[in-house]
């Protein structure tokens, strides 16, 4: 294992522990409890329920106990769904969220790079101005507004796509599009600026002197170094997608992890909320590592990650 991977593993381990610690105490400090949302049970019944789930222990003991359970990958049962453990609930929603987020990430990157190439190919043209406008709107508009506009336009006005659900290929189009717009706008902006900068380098001028067309120069010679800023934002982009998926899954009624997170937070289901947060943290660390490895591949000379 290289020193870079050792440092990244140590950093990821510390980050996961810090997120676990902060999430544990923040969740427990919220007003109310998992069994306070319905009719108040008798004191002895409530005490028996809390003892069943070790909620009567001191907070530091609950912290140590939860930490050990997660280290052994056995988080235990859900407080509000006692017939299901947290691992089972997460395993049911995880494939849906990965499919949604994965397709949104790939779609956003590919669409953003294509728009960035078109914009840099014709700087100052109406194409360039349209891409810049799209990037500004895609970054600034909130997710729920984009979702509402897509549903009203393609479901209610044109009646082309279902407004919610996760039952057919057609039902995937709107949520994936909604989630992919923001990363597409960000990638388009970064790709455009990167291509315009690298197109003035010596290797680009040499290719132009050899008779290469402007578009082929951008794609074959400038795109790889111009993609370094895109790769460096893979972690933040993934974080934005994970955060946005919570909203999108609720709006489009998608049975992913985001829906379980919202329901768990409303029901004060401590293990379930903690499980979603930790799973998202691990995914973010993995995607950030992939982004760093892409930077090493795109620019090996300027990389200090060995």
N, C-alpha and C positions, 0 to 999 in steps of 0.2 A: 504494500500500500504506500503510495507516494505521500510526501509531507503535506501536499495540498489536500488530499483526501482525508488524511488524519486530522488536519485543522478543521475541515468542513464537518467531519463526523463529530468532533468535540463541540464545535459551535452549534450544530443541529441538536445534539443531546442537551446542551445547556438551554437552548431556546425552548425545546419541548418541555423540559422540567420547569422553566420559568412560566410558560403558558399554563401548564398544569397547576402550578401553585397559585398564580393570580386568578385563574378561572375558578378554582376550588373555593377560595375565600370570597371572591366577588359574588358567586352564585349563592353561597351560604349567607351572605350579608343582606341579600334582597329580602324585603318584607314578605311575610307569609311563609308557608311551608307546603310540602307536597300533599298534605292531608287537611289543609285549611281552606281549600277552595269550594268545597261543598258544605253540606250541613255539618256543623261542629259535632263530632262524636263525643260520647261520654269520656270523662277524663281517664278512667281505667282502660277503656278500649283504645284511646289514643296513645296511652303509654305503652300498651302491648304492641301496637303497630310500630311505634318508634323503636321499641326494643327489638322487634323482628328485623328491622333494617339497620340496626346499630346507630340510629339517630339520637339515642339517649347518651351516647359516649361523649366525652369532651371533644372539642373541635380538633385538637391536635392529634388525638387518637384516630378520629375519622380520617384526617389527612393522611396519616401514616398507613392506615388500612387501605384507603383508596389507592394510594401510591403503589402498595404492594400488589393489589389486585390488577392494576394496569400493567405493572412490570411482568406479571405472569399471564397477561392477555386474557384475564378472566374477570371482566368488570362487574359481573353479577347481574341480578335482575333489575328491570326497570321499576321505579317506585310506583308509577301510575299504570303500568301494564305488567302486573306480577307474573302473568303466564308466559312472558317473553323476556329473555335476557337482553342486555344492551347489545351484545355482539350479534345476536340474531336480527335485531331491528336494524342495525347499521348495515349488516350484510344484505338485507333486502333492499334498502334504499341506495346503497353505494353504487351498484351497476347503473342505475338510472341517472344518478348525479354525474357519474363519470362519463356516460354517453352524452349527456347534455353539455357538460363543461368541455369535454374533449372535442366534440364537433364544433362547439362555439369557438374554442381556441384555434383550431385548425382553419375554420372558415374565416375568422377574423384576421389571422396572419396572412393567409393566401389572398383574400380580398384586399387587405390593406397594402400588401406589397404590390399587387397589380395596379391599384390606384396610384400608389406612389411612383411607380415606373411611368405610368401615363402622364402624371403631373410633371415629372422631371423631363420627360421627352419633349413636352411642349410648354416650357416655362413662360408664364405671362399670357397664355391662351385661355380661352373659355374653359377648356378641360382643367387646366391648372387652377383656375379660380373656383371651379365647381368642386374639385377635390379639397381645396383649402376650406371652403364653406362646409363641406361634409365633415371634415375633420373637426372643425370648430363645434358644429352642432352635435356630433357623436360624442365628443368629450364632455360637453356642458349639459346636455339634456339628461335628466334623471331617468333611471331605469323604469320606474312605474309609468312615467309619461310616455316613453317609447312603447311600452307594452300596450297601454291604452290606445295609442294611435294605430298600432298594428292591428289590434283586435277590431276597432271601429272600422278601419279601412277594408281589411281583407276578409273579415268574418261577417260583420253586420251590413256594410255598404255593398261590397261586391260578392259576398257569400261564396268565397273561394276556398277558405280554409276553416277548420273547426276552431272555435275560440279557446278551448281548453281540452284537457285530457292528454292521455299518453297511450293511445290505443292503435294508432296507425301511423304510417309515414307522413301523412298530411298533417297530423297533429304535432309533429316534431318541428315543422317549418317555422312557425311563429316564435316559439320560445328560443330556438337556436338563433334565429335572426335577431331577436331582441337582445340576447346575451352577447352576440358577436359584433354588434354595431360599435360599441365603445372600443374594444381592442382593434377593430378594423380602422377606426379613425385615428387611434394612436399610432398604429403601425404605418398607416399612410403618411402621416406627418413626419415620422422619423425616417421612413424610406425616402421620401422626397428630399428632405434636407440632406441626408447622407449621400444620395446620388448627385445632387447639385454640387456638393462639396468635392466628392471624389472625381467628378467629371472634369475638374480642372487640374488633376494631377498629371504627372509626366506620362504615366503609362496610358492614360486615356487620350492624351494628345498624340502619343505615338501611334496608337491604334487608329485614330482619326486620320493621321498622315498616311497610313497604309491603305486608306480607302474604305474602312469599315463604316457602316451606317450608324447614325446616332443611337438608334434603338438597340442594335447589337452591341455597341460599346457599353451602353448602360447595363444590359443583361449579362453579357459575357465577361466584362472587365470590372465594372463598378459595383455590381450588385453584392458581391461577396464582402468586400470591406464596408460597404454601406449598411450591411445587415448587422454589424456589430452592435450598434445602439439598440436594435430590435431584440437581439439575443440578451442584452443586458437588462432589458425590461421584462423578461419572461416571468421572473418571480413576482414583481408588482402586478403585472397583467393577470397572472394566475390568481393572485390574492383578490383583485377586483372581480374576477369571474366567480370565485368562491363566494364572495360577499353578495354579488348580484344574483347568484343562483338562489339564495334564500328568498329574495323578492320574486324572482321569476317563477320558482316552483309554487309559491303561494298563489300568484296571479293566475297561472295556467293550470292549477290543480294537478301538479306533477308529483307522483309519490316517491320523491327522492329524499335525501338526507336533510335538505333544507326544511321540508315540511315537518319532519320529526324534530328538528331543532326548535322551530317556532312553537310547536305544540308542547315540547318538553320545557321550554322557557315559561310558557304560560301556566303549565301545571306544576312548576318547580320540581321537575323530575331531574334531580341533580346528576345521577350517573349518565343519563341519556344526553343531557346538554354537554357534560364534560367529555363524553365520548365523541360527539360531533366536533367539538372544538379541537380535541387532540387529533382526530383524523384529518381535519382540514390543515392543522399545523404540519403534520407529517407530509401531506401532499404538497404543501407549499415549499417545504424544505427540499423535497425531491425535485420539484420543478425548478427551483432556484439552482440546484446543482446541475441539472441538465442545461440550464441557460449558461452557467459558467463553463461547462465543457464545450458548448457550442462556440463560446468566445475563444476558447483555446484553439478550436479547429479553424475558425474564421481568421484569426490573427495570431498565429503561433509565435511570431517574432516579438510581439509586444506583450505576450502573456507572462505573468510571474506566478502561475498557478502550479508549477511543477513541484 
